[in-house]
Amino acid sequence: MGITKTDLFTEEQNAIAQMAKVLGHPARVAILQYLVKSNTCINGDLVQELGLAQATVSQHLRELKEVGFIQGTIEGVSVCYCINPEKWAEFSQLFGEFFEHYFVAQKSNCC
């Protein structure tokens, strides 16, 4: 595989691509949906909710946390995760603007 030349692209393009990559796994989408639905900090509930192994859930949580979709706190042996509201709003705006550009550009049907 070749090296991705991220420096050829804008900061916005790289951010959208990174977010889309993280959202590219259905388990991560399910985790985010569960967090949004529950609207509270969760921890062990995800293993039962998703039916995946603890180690698998932990890996997906780590990916979501790295990009900033979620935030977590550690209290002793307990880890609690929830949606990161600031990043969630930022991501929502980026994706919204990305999709909106299509509708603005589509004043006439080009195909």
Sequence and secondary structure as in RCSB ss.txt:
>XXXX:A:sequence
MGITKTDLFTEEQNAIAQMAKVLGHPARVAILQYLVKSNTCINGDLVQELGLAQATVSQHLRELKEVGFIQGTIE
GVSVCYCINPEKWAEFSQLFGEFFEHYFVAQKSNCC
>XXXX:A:secstr
     GGGS HHHHHHHHHHHHTTSHHHHHHHHHHHHH S BSTHHHHHHT  HHHHHHHHHHHHHHTSEEEEEE
TTEEEEEE HHHHHHHHHHHHHHHHHHHHH SS   
